[in-house]
């Protein structure tokens, strides 16, 4: 028996790159590739791509939108490095996507230019060369040009290897087979022939079943249309058969990738429902009809047919709406109507219409408001409430309406508490509750409300810890726990609870070490160890333990040094490495080694400055770059050069301070002003920080050097202590 090939240099068979507007296509392709079984006679054959395997697994598909990132994340860069092939879903949306273009460039930079494959789903290839049709371009710029010897895109046009799933072209099935043929380096005709032989045998029975049911449904539909007053029973039988077609039969057809029959069944069912009257039938029959139309919409959504999916959902809503209106106390009807409107909103979101999506989510909430929630114990209803609050909150946040987003997240929290209140709870309900707390913690920290931020992060930490202890083998959940633990630790330290904050960060380091022991090849786990070590080193230094601070940061410098050497293109690692170098500068200055500190600060700034110039609105880069300039000034013996560096830092900080109340940004702004002897300008910001209860050790040290009194704010201190005191010290 042939054995699957061992590919030690690659973890993933393919990496799928796509725009979030093409998510439905990405979902379909990911499932289609991983579920595909290579014909037995081809397994074990040696090709230029290696020995042909039984299955194309695993396939990497990043689920993060990268909406707030400044560069490709660690997870994405790592996956690209470990992927044998890159598959790009090509459409006008992906051609405009910065992240699709970055992923193609990153893969070509790794030497994978000959292993890039395209799936065209919309638009027109090379439309930029067609006057008046530039907006139809479906190839990202990095696909249209060859990778040059100088490590950048050249001016030489490329000819991407593409399968075309558009109507009238290859079609979905042939396009999938063309991609697979390319990934395996097998001739398409050979694969197509084997595929047809295998599927002909496997699908004969199910195709016959589908045709029989279709004929029966059509016959019963005719009877129902011509004798609707006397043939209710026959119509119910027809709709029962349709429900079977849309349920069990659709699932089986999907499993064997017979999308042609599946689409034919759904189209026939859609035509049948459109032919039926909306009067002279029972409410039970109408409920069944609405549910079936919703299923059709979901199938079309998964297939990437968003326009058709929207029509199906809207047809279901036109039936479910009156049913819900006639019975406002009927919880299942209100929930069903709200759910289908939510699906409409999700489809609009995927189509890029944020405004319409927000309106649909709000309408779905209005439907649920008909029911007095405190009097209802219906968990499905409550989960629908929580989901909608989360969806609408993210829409508002994306539109910059933070206060309204906070209100939605607070409502979400209330619903989630109802969800988990009881003996029978689900893991997904607790995950939703943790997400609500994290949303509110992020909002509170951005507003400078440390006590609330700590409380929310503490609650999320407790939930993530409980879920991790419930299933210790779930490493994804453990990674979530480690991340939240570090966030909580950093926020505790900002509020003055340095010891507890350091303890939490140490636990995050320990957790990352354990995860790395489970998967030593994971650069993501090593990066977490290094990042949290730098953060803990800072607290140890500010607390006076310079030796332990040095040991911690030396470990971080070693890890990030090796990682950035292996992949110089990973901007996130470069930024983290620069942060570790800035901590080293602080330690060198504390030890009186000004010359070496100047060299390290210069190197860190040489990395951070161009990154910040490319992304001037990114807060973390702004903070790091300004801090680097201030440290360079402290290490520079020349007075004029030192002052210029401080003024450059102040200029960057002043441009952002008016629109941001993040206390970390405010504190650095105070340090810059004080370093320039502008105490009067710093005083109002100091009062703002004092009112928030911000007591980071770095700020306290700067204020002490300037002889500025900064006593504890008794009212805020009491609130913070109550919050911190409730934190499990573990």
C-alpha positions as CSV (number, residue, x, y, z in Angstrom):
1,X,0.0,0.0,0.0
2,X,1.4,3.4,-1.0
3,X,2.3,5.7,1.9
4,X,1.6,9.4,2.1
5,X,4.7,11.5,1.3
6,X,6.6,13.1,4.1
7,X,7.3,16.8,3.4
8,X,9.6,17.9,6.3
9,X,10.1,21.3,4.8
10,X,6.4,22.1,4.5
11,X,3.6,21.9,7.0
12,X,0.8,23.0,4.7
13,X,-0.1,21.8,1.2
14,X,-1.3,25.2,0.3
15,X,-2.0,28.7,1.7
16,X,-5.2,30.3,0.5
17,X,-5.0,34.1,0.1
18,X,-8.2,36.1,-0.4
19,X,-10.1,39.3,0.3
20,X,-12.6,39.2,3.1
21,X,-15.3,40.0,0.5
22,X,-14.5,36.6,-1.1
23,X,-14.8,34.7,2.2
24,X,-17.5,32.4,0.9
25,X,-15.3,31.3,-2.0
26,X,-12.4,30.8,0.5
27,X,-14.7,28.6,2.7
28,X,-15.7,26.5,-0.3
29,X,-12.2,26.1,-1.7
30,X,-10.7,25.2,1.7
31,X,-13.3,22.5,2.2
32,X,-13.0,21.3,-1.4
33,X,-9.2,20.9,-1.3
34,X,-9.1,19.2,2.2
35,X,-12.0,16.9,1.4
36,X,-10.7,15.9,-2.0
37,X,-9.5,12.3,-2.3
38,X,-6.9,11.7,-4.9
39,X,-7.9,8.8,-7.3
40,X,-6.2,5.6,-6.0
41,X,-4.3,4.9,-9.2
42,X,-2.5,8.2,-8.9
43,X,-1.5,7.9,-5.2
44,X,2.2,7.3,-4.9
45,X,3.2,8.6,-8.3
46,X,6.4,10.6,-8.3
47,X,6.0,14.1,-9.8
48,X,8.0,17.4,-9.7
49,X,5.8,18.4,-6.7
50,X,6.8,15.2,-4.8
51,X,5.0,11.9,-4.3
52,X,1.3,12.2,-4.9
53,X,-0.6,11.9,-1.5
54,X,-4.0,10.5,-0.7
55,X,-5.2,13.9,0.6
56,X,-4.3,17.5,0.2
57,X,-4.1,18.3,3.9
58,X,-3.6,20.5,5.7
59,X,-4.5,23.7,3.8
60,X,-4.0,27.0,5.6
61,X,-6.7,29.7,5.4
62,X,-6.2,32.7,7.6
63,X,-9.4,33.8,9.3
64,X,-8.2,37.2,10.6
65,X,-9.2,40.3,8.7
66,X,-5.9,42.2,9.7
67,X,-8.1,45.3,9.9
68,X,-5.9,46.9,12.6
69,X,-2.5,45.4,11.7
70,X,0.3,47.3,10.1
71,X,1.9,44.4,8.4
72,X,1.4,40.6,7.9
73,X,1.0,39.0,11.3
74,X,3.4,36.4,12.8
75,X,0.9,33.6,12.1
76,X,0.5,34.5,8.5
77,X,4.2,34.9,7.8
78,X,4.9,31.6,9.5
79,X,2.2,29.8,7.5
80,X,3.5,31.2,4.2
81,X,7.0,30.0,5.1
82,X,5.6,26.5,5.8
83,X,3.3,26.3,2.8
84,X,4.3,24.3,-0.3
85,X,2.0,26.4,-2.6
86,X,0.0,29.6,-2.6
87,X,-3.5,29.7,-4.0
88,X,-4.9,33.2,-4.6
89,X,-8.7,33.7,-5.0
90,X,-8.8,36.4,-7.7
91,X,-11.5,39.1,-8.0
92,X,-11.6,42.9,-8.2
93,X,-11.8,42.9,-4.3
94,X,-8.6,40.8,-3.9
95,X,-6.8,42.9,-6.6
96,X,-7.5,45.9,-4.4
97,X,-6.6,44.2,-1.2
98,X,-3.3,45.3,0.4
99,X,-3.0,42.0,2.3
100,X,-3.5,39.7,-0.7
101,X,-0.8,41.7,-2.5
102,X,1.5,41.5,0.6
103,X,1.0,37.7,0.9
104,X,1.8,37.1,-2.8
105,X,5.0,39.3,-2.4
106,X,6.0,37.5,0.8
107,X,5.6,34.1,-0.9
108,X,7.5,35.1,-4.0
109,X,10.2,36.6,-1.7
110,X,10.5,33.1,-0.2
111,X,11.3,31.7,-3.6
112,X,7.8,30.4,-4.4
113,X,7.1,32.3,-7.7
114,X,6.6,29.0,-9.6
115,X,4.2,27.6,-7.0
116,X,1.6,30.4,-7.1
117,X,-1.8,29.4,-8.4
118,X,-4.9,31.5,-9.1
119,X,-8.6,30.9,-8.9
120,X,-10.5,33.5,-10.8
121,X,-14.0,34.0,-9.4
122,X,-14.9,37.5,-10.7
123,X,-13.6,40.4,-12.7
124,X,-11.2,40.2,-15.7
125,X,-7.5,39.2,-15.8
126,X,-5.1,42.0,-16.9
127,X,-8.0,44.5,-17.2
128,X,-5.6,47.3,-16.3
129,X,-4.4,47.0,-19.9
130,X,-8.0,47.6,-21.2
131,X,-9.0,51.3,-21.3
132,X,-12.1,52.0,-19.3
133,X,-12.1,48.5,-17.6
134,X,-9.4,49.0,-15.0
135,X,-11.8,48.5,-12.1
136,X,-12.5,44.9,-13.4
137,X,-8.9,43.8,-12.8
138,X,-8.8,40.6,-10.8
139,X,-5.1,40.0,-10.5
140,X,-3.2,41.8,-7.6
141,X,-0.2,43.7,-8.7
142,X,2.2,41.1,-7.3
143,X,0.6,38.5,-9.5
144,X,1.0,40.6,-12.7
145,X,4.7,41.0,-12.6
146,X,7.7,38.6,-12.1
147,X,9.9,38.7,-9.0
148,X,13.2,40.3,-9.8
149,X,16.7,39.2,-8.8
150,X,17.0,42.3,-6.6
151,X,14.4,41.0,-4.2
152,X,11.5,43.1,-5.5
153,X,8.8,43.1,-8.2
154,X,10.3,43.7,-11.7
155,X,8.6,45.4,-14.7
156,X,8.5,42.1,-16.6
157,X,4.9,40.9,-17.0
158,X,4.1,37.5,-15.5
159,X,1.6,34.9,-16.7
160,X,-0.1,33.6,-13.6
161,X,-1.3,30.0,-13.6
162,X,-5.0,30.3,-13.3
163,X,-8.2,28.3,-13.1
164,X,-11.3,30.2,-14.0
165,X,-14.5,29.4,-12.0
166,X,-16.5,32.2,-13.7
167,X,-19.8,31.3,-15.5
168,X,-19.0,30.2,-19.1
169,X,-15.4,29.5,-18.3
170,X,-13.9,26.4,-16.6
171,X,-16.8,26.3,-14.1
172,X,-16.5,25.5,-10.4
173,X,-15.8,21.8,-10.7
174,X,-13.2,22.0,-13.5
175,X,-11.5,24.9,-11.9
176,X,-11.1,23.0,-8.7
177,X,-9.6,20.0,-10.6
178,X,-7.2,22.4,-12.5
179,X,-6.0,23.7,-9.2
180,X,-5.5,20.3,-7.8
181,X,-3.7,19.1,-10.9
182,X,-1.3,22.1,-10.6
183,X,-0.7,21.5,-6.9
184,X,0.1,17.8,-7.6
185,X,1.9,18.5,-11.0
186,X,-0.5,16.0,-12.7
187,X,-2.0,16.6,-16.1
188,X,-5.5,18.0,-15.9
189,X,-6.9,15.6,-18.5
190,X,-5.5,12.6,-16.6
191,X,-7.0,13.8,-13.3
192,X,-10.3,14.6,-15.0
193,X,-10.5,11.2,-16.5
194,X,-9.8,9.4,-13.3
195,X,-12.2,11.7,-11.5
196,X,-15.0,11.0,-13.9
197,X,-14.5,7.2,-13.7
198,X,-14.5,7.3,-9.9
199,X,-17.5,9.6,-9.5
200,X,-19.5,7.9,-12.1
201,X,-19.5,4.7,-10.0
202,X,-20.0,6.5,-6.6
203,X,-22.8,8.9,-7.7
204,X,-25.0,6.7,-9.8
205,X,-27.3,5.8,-6.9
206,X,-27.5,9.3,-5.4
207,X,-28.1,11.0,-8.7
208,X,-30.9,8.6,-9.4
209,X,-32.4,9.3,-6.0
210,X,-32.1,13.0,-6.7
211,X,-33.9,12.7,-10.0
212,X,-36.7,10.6,-8.5
213,X,-37.3,13.0,-5.8
214,X,-37.2,16.0,-8.2
215,X,-39.8,14.3,-10.4
216,X,-42.0,13.5,-7.4
217,X,-41.6,17.1,-6.1
218,X,-42.5,18.5,-9.5
219,X,-45.6,16.3,-9.7
220,X,-46.8,17.1,-6.2
221,X,-46.1,20.8,-6.9
222,X,-48.4,20.8,-9.9
223,X,-51.1,19.1,-7.8
224,X,-50.6,21.6,-5.1
225,X,-50.8,24.6,-7.5
226,X,-54.0,23.4,-9.2
227,X,-55.8,22.1,-6.2
228,X,-54.5,24.2,-3.3
229,X,-57.9,24.3,-1.5
230,X,-58.4,20.6,-1.5
231,X,-54.8,19.2,-1.6
232,X,-53.2,20.6,1.5
233,X,-52.0,17.1,2.4
234,X,-50.3,16.6,-1.0
235,X,-48.6,20.0,-0.7
236,X,-47.3,19.2,2.8
237,X,-45.9,16.0,1.3
238,X,-44.2,18.0,-1.4
239,X,-42.7,20.4,1.0
240,X,-41.6,17.5,3.2
241,X,-39.7,16.1,0.2
242,X,-38.2,19.5,-0.5
243,X,-37.0,19.7,3.1
244,X,-35.3,16.4,2.7
245,X,-33.7,17.6,-0.6
246,X,-32.4,20.7,1.1
247,X,-31.3,18.8,4.2
248,X,-30.0,15.3,4.0
249,X,-29.7,15.1,0.3
250,X,-27.9,18.4,0.0
251,X,-25.4,17.3,2.7
252,X,-24.7,14.1,0.9
253,X,-24.3,15.8,-2.5
254,X,-21.9,18.3,-0.9
255,X,-19.8,15.6,0.6
256,X,-19.1,14.1,-2.8
257,X,-18.7,17.5,-4.5
258,X,-21.6,17.1,-6.9
259,X,-22.4,20.8,-6.9
260,X,-24.1,20.6,-10.3
261,X,-26.8,18.3,-9.0
262,X,-27.0,20.2,-5.7
263,X,-27.5,23.5,-7.5
264,X,-30.1,22.0,-9.7
265,X,-32.0,20.6,-6.7
266,X,-31.9,24.0,-5.0
267,X,-33.0,25.9,-8.1
268,X,-35.9,23.5,-8.6
269,X,-36.9,24.0,-4.9
270,X,-36.6,27.7,-5.2
271,X,-38.8,27.7,-8.3
272,X,-41.3,25.6,-6.5
273,X,-41.6,27.9,-3.5
274,X,-41.9,30.9,-5.7
275,X,-44.8,29.3,-7.5
276,X,-46.7,28.8,-4.3
277,X,-49.2,31.3,-2.9
278,X,-48.6,32.9,0.5
279,X,-52.3,32.6,1.4
280,X,-54.6,29.7,1.9
281,X,-51.9,27.7,3.7
282,X,-51.3,26.9,7.3
283,X,-48.8,28.8,9.5
284,X,-46.9,25.5,10.0
285,X,-46.5,25.1,6.2
286,X,-45.3,28.7,5.9
287,X,-42.7,28.1,8.7
288,X,-41.5,25.1,6.9
289,X,-41.2,27.1,3.7
290,X,-39.3,29.9,5.3
291,X,-36.9,27.5,6.9
292,X,-36.3,25.8,3.5
293,X,-35.6,29.1,1.8
294,X,-33.1,29.9,4.6
295,X,-31.4,26.6,3.9
296,X,-31.2,27.5,0.2
297,X,-29.6,30.8,1.1
298,X,-27.0,29.2,3.3
299,X,-26.0,26.7,0.6
300,X,-25.7,29.6,-1.9
301,X,-23.7,31.6,0.6
302,X,-21.3,28.7,1.2
303,X,-20.9,28.4,-2.6
304,X,-19.9,32.0,-2.9
305,X,-23.1,33.0,-4.8
306,X,-23.8,36.0,-2.6
307,X,-26.4,37.7,-4.8
308,X,-28.4,34.4,-5.0
309,X,-28.0,33.9,-1.3
310,X,-29.4,37.3,-0.6
311,X,-32.4,36.6,-2.8
312,X,-33.1,33.4,-0.9
313,X,-32.7,35.0,2.5
314,X,-35.0,37.9,1.5
315,X,-37.6,35.5,0.3
316,X,-37.4,33.7,3.6
317,X,-37.8,37.0,5.4
318,X,-40.9,37.9,3.5
319,X,-42.5,34.8,4.9
320,X,-41.0,34.8,8.4
321,X,-41.8,38.5,8.9
322,X,-45.6,38.2,8.8
323,X,-45.5,35.0,10.8
324,X,-43.6,36.8,13.6
325,X,-45.9,39.9,13.4
326,X,-49.0,37.8,13.9
327,X,-47.6,36.2,17.0
328,X,-45.3,38.6,18.9
329,X,-45.2,36.4,21.9
330,X,-44.1,33.3,19.9
331,X,-40.4,33.2,20.7
332,X,-39.3,30.7,18.1
333,X,-40.9,32.8,15.4
334,X,-39.2,36.0,16.5
335,X,-35.9,34.2,16.8
336,X,-36.3,32.7,13.3
337,X,-37.2,36.1,11.7
338,X,-34.3,37.8,13.5
339,X,-31.9,35.1,12.4
340,X,-32.8,35.3,8.8
341,X,-32.3,39.1,8.9
342,X,-29.0,38.6,10.5
343,X,-28.0,36.3,7.6
344,X,-29.0,39.1,5.2
345,X,-26.7,41.5,7.2
346,X,-23.8,39.0,7.0
347,X,-24.3,38.7,3.3
348,X,-24.3,42.4,2.9
349,X,-21.1,42.6,5.0
350,X,-19.4,40.1,2.7
351,X,-20.5,42.2,-0.2
352,X,-18.7,45.1,1.3
353,X,-21.8,47.1,2.2
354,X,-21.1,48.0,5.8
355,X,-24.0,50.6,5.9
356,X,-26.6,48.1,4.8
357,X,-25.2,45.4,7.1
358,X,-25.5,47.7,10.1
359,X,-29.1,48.5,9.2
360,X,-29.9,44.8,8.9
361,X,-28.4,44.0,12.3
362,X,-30.3,46.8,13.9
363,X,-33.5,45.6,12.3
364,X,-32.8,42.1,13.6
365,X,-32.4,43.5,17.1
366,X,-35.7,45.4,16.8
367,X,-37.5,42.1,16.1
368,X,-36.1,40.7,19.3
369,X,-37.2,43.7,21.3
370,X,-40.8,42.5,21.0
371,X,-40.0,39.9,23.6
372,X,-39.4,40.8,27.2
373,X,-36.0,39.1,27.6
374,X,-36.0,38.9,31.4
375,X,-39.2,36.8,31.3
376,X,-37.7,34.4,28.7
377,X,-35.5,31.4,29.4
378,X,-35.1,30.6,25.7
379,X,-31.3,30.1,25.3
380,X,-31.5,30.3,21.5
381,X,-33.2,33.7,21.7
382,X,-30.6,34.9,24.2
383,X,-27.7,33.7,22.1
384,X,-29.2,35.5,19.1
385,X,-29.3,38.7,21.2
386,X,-25.7,38.4,22.2
387,X,-24.5,37.6,18.6
388,X,-26.3,40.6,17.2
389,X,-24.9,42.9,19.9
390,X,-21.4,41.7,19.0
391,X,-22.0,42.1,15.2
392,X,-23.5,45.5,15.5
393,X,-20.8,46.6,18.0
394,X,-18.0,45.7,15.5
395,X,-19.8,47.6,12.8
396,X,-20.0,50.7,15.0
397,X,-16.4,50.3,16.0
398,X,-15.3,50.0,12.4
399,X,-17.2,53.3,11.7
400,X,-15.5,55.0,14.6
401,X,-18.6,55.3,16.8
402,X,-16.9,54.0,19.9
403,X,-19.5,55.1,22.5
404,X,-22.3,53.4,20.6
405,X,-20.0,50.3,20.2
406,X,-19.5,50.2,24.0
407,X,-23.3,50.3,24.5
408,X,-23.7,47.2,22.2
409,X,-20.8,45.4,24.0
410,X,-22.5,46.1,27.3
411,X,-25.7,44.6,26.0
412,X,-23.8,41.6,24.7
413,X,-22.3,41.1,28.2
414,X,-25.8,41.1,29.7
415,X,-27.1,38.5,27.3
416,X,-24.1,36.3,27.7
417,X,-24.6,36.3,31.5
418,X,-28.1,35.1,30.9
419,X,-26.7,32.4,28.6
420,X,-24.3,30.9,31.2
421,X,-26.7,31.2,34.1
422,X,-27.9,27.7,34.7
423,X,-26.7,24.1,35.1
424,X,-26.6,23.3,31.4
425,X,-24.2,25.5,29.5
426,X,-22.2,25.3,26.3
427,X,-18.6,26.1,25.7
428,X,-19.5,28.5,22.9
429,X,-21.6,30.5,25.4
430,X,-18.6,31.0,27.7
431,X,-16.4,31.9,24.8
432,X,-19.0,34.5,23.8
433,X,-19.0,35.9,27.3
434,X,-15.2,36.1,27.4
435,X,-15.3,38.0,24.1
436,X,-17.7,40.5,25.5
437,X,-15.4,41.2,28.5
438,X,-12.4,41.6,26.2
439,X,-14.3,44.0,23.9
440,X,-15.2,46.2,26.9
441,X,-11.7,46.0,28.3
442,X,-10.2,47.3,25.1
443,X,-12.7,50.2,24.9
444,X,-12.1,51.1,28.6
445,X,-8.3,51.2,28.2
446,X,-8.6,53.4,25.1
447,X,-10.7,55.9,27.2
448,X,-8.2,55.8,30.1
449,X,-10.5,54.0,32.4
450,X,-8.0,51.6,34.0
451,X,-10.3,50.2,36.7
452,X,-12.9,49.1,34.2
453,X,-10.2,47.8,31.8
454,X,-8.6,45.7,34.6
455,X,-12.0,44.4,35.7
456,X,-13.0,43.3,32.2
457,X,-9.7,41.7,31.4
458,X,-9.8,39.9,34.7
459,X,-13.2,38.4,33.9
460,X,-12.0,37.3,30.5
461,X,-8.9,35.8,32.0
462,X,-11.0,33.8,34.5
463,X,-13.2,32.5,31.6
464,X,-10.3,31.5,29.4
465,X,-8.6,29.8,32.3
466,X,-11.6,27.8,33.2
467,X,-12.1,26.7,29.6
468,X,-8.4,25.7,29.3
469,X,-8.6,23.7,32.5
470,X,-11.7,22.0,31.2
471,X,-9.8,20.7,28.1
472,X,-6.1,20.8,28.8
473,X,-5.4,19.3,25.3
474,X,-6.9,22.2,23.6
475,X,-3.8,24.2,22.8
476,X,-5.6,26.9,20.9
477,X,-7.6,27.6,24.0
478,X,-4.5,27.6,26.2
479,X,-2.9,30.1,23.8
480,X,-5.9,32.4,24.3
481,X,-5.4,32.1,28.0
482,X,-1.7,33.0,27.8
483,X,-2.5,36.0,25.7
484,X,-5.2,37.4,28.0
485,X,-3.0,36.7,31.0
486,X,-0.3,38.9,29.6
487,X,-2.8,41.7,28.7
488,X,-4.1,41.6,32.2
489,X,-0.6,41.7,33.7
490,X,0.4,44.7,31.7
491,X,-2.8,46.6,32.6
492,X,-2.4,45.8,36.3
493,X,1.0,47.3,36.2
494,X,-0.3,50.5,34.6
495,X,-2.7,50.8,37.5
496,X,0.2,50.5,40.1
497,X,-0.2,46.8,40.9
498,X,3.3,46.0,39.7
499,X,3.8,42.8,41.7
500,X,0.5,41.3,40.5
501,X,1.2,42.5,37.0
502,X,4.6,40.9,37.0
503,X,3.2,37.6,38.4
504,X,0.6,37.5,35.5
505,X,3.3,38.2,32.9
506,X,5.5,35.5,34.4
507,X,2.6,33.0,34.1
508,X,2.1,34.0,30.5
509,X,5.8,33.3,29.9
510,X,5.5,29.9,31.6
511,X,2.4,29.1,29.5
512,X,4.1,30.1,26.3
513,X,7.1,27.9,27.2
514,X,4.8,24.9,27.8
515,X,3.2,25.5,24.4
516,X,6.6,25.7,22.7
517,X,7.6,22.4,24.3
518,X,4.5,20.8,22.7
519,X,5.4,22.4,19.3
520,X,9.1,23.4,19.2
521,X,8.8,24.4,15.6
522,X,6.2,27.1,16.3
523,X,7.8,30.5,15.8
524,X,4.6,32.0,17.2
525,X,5.1,30.5,20.7
526,X,8.8,31.5,20.7
527,X,7.8,35.0,19.8
528,X,5.4,35.1,22.7
529,X,8.2,33.9,25.1
530,X,10.4,36.7,23.9
531,X,7.8,39.5,23.9
532,X,6.5,38.7,27.4
533,X,10.1,38.4,28.6
534,X,10.8,41.9,27.4
535,X,7.7,43.2,29.1
536,X,8.6,41.5,32.4
537,X,12.2,42.8,32.1
538,X,10.9,46.3,32.0
539,X,8.9,45.9,35.3
540,X,11.9,44.2,37.0
541,X,14.2,47.1,35.9
542,X,11.8,49.8,37.1
543,X,11.5,47.9,40.4
544,X,15.3,47.9,40.9
545,X,16.2,44.4,39.9
546,X,18.6,45.1,37.1
547,X,20.2,41.7,37.0
548,X,17.0,39.8,36.5
549,X,15.9,42.4,34.0
550,X,19.1,41.8,32.0
551,X,18.6,38.0,32.0
552,X,15.0,38.2,30.8
553,X,15.8,40.7,28.1
554,X,18.9,38.9,26.9
555,X,16.7,35.8,26.3
556,X,14.3,38.0,24.3
557,X,17.1,39.5,22.3
558,X,18.5,36.0,21.4
559,X,15.1,34.7,20.3
560,X,14.2,37.8,18.2
561,X,17.7,38.0,16.8
562,X,17.5,34.5,15.5
563,X,13.9,34.9,14.2
564,X,14.6,38.1,12.3
565,X,17.7,36.7,10.8
566,X,15.7,33.7,9.5
567,X,13.0,36.0,8.1
568,X,14.1,39.7,7.7
569,X,10.8,40.5,5.9
570,X,8.6,39.9,9.1
571,X,7.9,43.5,10.2
572,X,6.2,42.4,13.4
573,X,9.2,40.5,14.6
574,X,11.4,43.4,13.6
575,X,9.3,45.8,15.7
576,X,9.3,43.4,18.7
577,X,13.1,43.0,18.3
578,X,13.4,46.8,18.3
579,X,11.3,47.0,21.6
580,X,13.7,44.5,23.2
581,X,16.7,46.7,22.1
582,X,15.0,49.7,23.6
583,X,14.7,47.9,26.9
584,X,18.5,47.1,26.5
585,X,19.1,50.8,26.0
586,X,17.3,51.5,29.3
587,X,19.4,49.0,31.1
588,X,22.6,50.3,29.6
589,X,21.7,53.9,30.6
590,X,21.0,52.6,34.1
591,X,24.4,51.0,34.2
592,X,26.1,54.2,33.0
593,X,27.1,52.7,29.6
594,X,26.1,55.7,27.5
595,X,28.1,55.0,24.4
596,X,26.7,51.5,23.9
597,X,23.3,52.7,24.7
598,X,23.6,55.3,21.9
599,X,24.5,52.6,19.4
600,X,21.6,50.4,20.3
601,X,19.1,53.2,20.3
602,X,20.3,54.3,16.8
603,X,19.9,50.7,15.5
604,X,16.4,50.4,17.0
605,X,15.3,53.8,15.6
606,X,16.7,52.8,12.1
607,X,14.2,50.0,12.1
608,X,11.2,51.8,13.7
609,X,11.4,55.1,11.9
610,X,10.6,53.9,8.4
611,X,7.9,51.6,9.7
612,X,6.3,54.5,11.5
613,X,6.5,56.7,8.4
614,X,4.7,54.1,6.4
615,X,2.0,53.7,9.1
616,X,1.7,57.1,10.9
617,X,-1.6,56.3,12.6
618,X,-0.5,53.0,14.2
619,X,-0.4,53.6,17.9
620,X,2.2,51.0,18.9
621,X,4.6,52.2,16.2
622,X,4.1,55.8,17.3
623,X,4.9,54.8,21.0
624,X,7.9,52.8,20.1
625,X,9.4,55.4,17.7
626,X,8.8,58.3,20.2
627,X,10.4,56.3,23.0
628,X,13.4,55.4,20.8
629,X,13.9,59.1,20.0
630,X,13.7,60.1,23.7
631,X,16.2,57.3,24.6
632,X,18.5,58.3,21.8
633,X,18.4,61.9,23.2
634,X,19.3,60.6,26.7
635,X,22.3,58.7,25.2
636,X,23.5,61.6,23.0
637,X,26.3,63.8,24.5
638,X,25.7,66.6,22.0
639,X,23.1,69.0,23.5
640,X,21.8,70.3,20.1
641,X,21.4,66.8,18.7
642,X,19.8,65.6,21.9
643,X,17.2,68.4,21.8
644,X,16.4,67.8,18.2
645,X,15.6,64.2,18.9
646,X,13.3,65.2,21.8
647,X,11.5,67.7,19.7
648,X,11.0,65.1,16.9
649,X,9.4,62.8,19.5
650,X,7.2,65.5,20.8
651,X,6.1,66.5,17.3
652,X,4.9,62.9,16.6
653,X,3.1,62.6,19.9
654,X,1.4,66.0,19.7
655,X,-0.1,65.1,16.3
656,X,-1.9,62.1,17.9
657,X,-2.7,63.3,21.4
658,X,-5.8,65.3,20.6
659,X,-7.6,62.3,19.2
660,X,-6.5,59.7,21.7
661,X,-6.9,59.4,25.4
662,X,-4.8,56.2,25.8
663,X,-2.9,56.8,29.0
664,X,0.3,55.2,27.6
665,X,0.4,57.8,24.9
666,X,-0.4,60.6,27.4
667,X,2.4,59.5,29.7
668,X,5.0,59.4,27.0
669,X,3.8,62.9,25.9
670,X,4.5,64.1,29.5
671,X,8.0,62.6,29.5
672,X,8.8,64.4,26.2
673,X,7.5,67.7,27.5
674,X,9.5,67.4,30.8
675,X,12.6,66.5,28.9
676,X,12.3,69.8,27.1
677,X,11.7,71.7,30.4
678,X,8.1,72.5,29.4
679,X,6.5,71.7,32.7
680,X,3.6,74.1,32.3
681,X,2.5,72.3,29.2
682,X,2.8,68.9,30.9
683,X,0.8,69.9,34.0
684,X,-2.7,69.5,32.5
685,X,-1.8,66.1,31.0
686,X,-0.4,65.0,34.4
687,X,-3.7,66.0,36.0
688,X,-5.6,63.9,33.4
689,X,-3.4,60.9,34.1
690,X,-3.8,61.4,37.9
691,X,-7.6,61.5,37.5
692,X,-7.5,58.1,35.7
693,X,-5.3,56.5,38.4
694,X,-2.4,55.8,36.0
695,X,0.6,54.9,38.0
696,X,3.1,53.2,35.6
697,X,6.6,53.2,37.1
698,X,8.1,54.9,34.1
699,X,5.9,57.9,34.6
700,X,6.4,58.0,38.4
701,X,10.2,58.0,37.8
702,X,10.0,60.9,35.3
703,X,7.8,63.0,37.6
704,X,10.1,62.4,40.5
705,X,13.1,63.6,38.4
706,X,11.2,66.8,37.8
707,X,10.1,67.2,41.4
708,X,6.4,66.9,40.5
709,X,4.2,65.7,43.3
710,X,1.9,62.9,42.2
711,X,0.1,61.5,45.2
712,X,-2.4,58.7,44.9
713,X,-5.9,59.6,43.8
714,X,-7.8,58.3,46.8
715,X,-11.1,57.8,45.0
716,X,-9.6,56.1,42.0
717,X,-7.1,54.2,44.2
718,X,-10.0,52.7,46.2
719,X,-11.8,51.6,43.1
720,X,-8.6,50.2,41.6
721,X,-7.8,48.3,44.8
722,X,-11.3,46.9,44.9
723,X,-10.8,45.7,41.3
724,X,-7.3,44.4,41.8
725,X,-8.1,42.8,45.1
726,X,-10.8,40.8,43.4
727,X,-8.3,39.4,40.9
728,X,-7.3,35.8,41.5
729,X,-3.6,35.9,42.5
730,X,-3.2,32.3,41.4
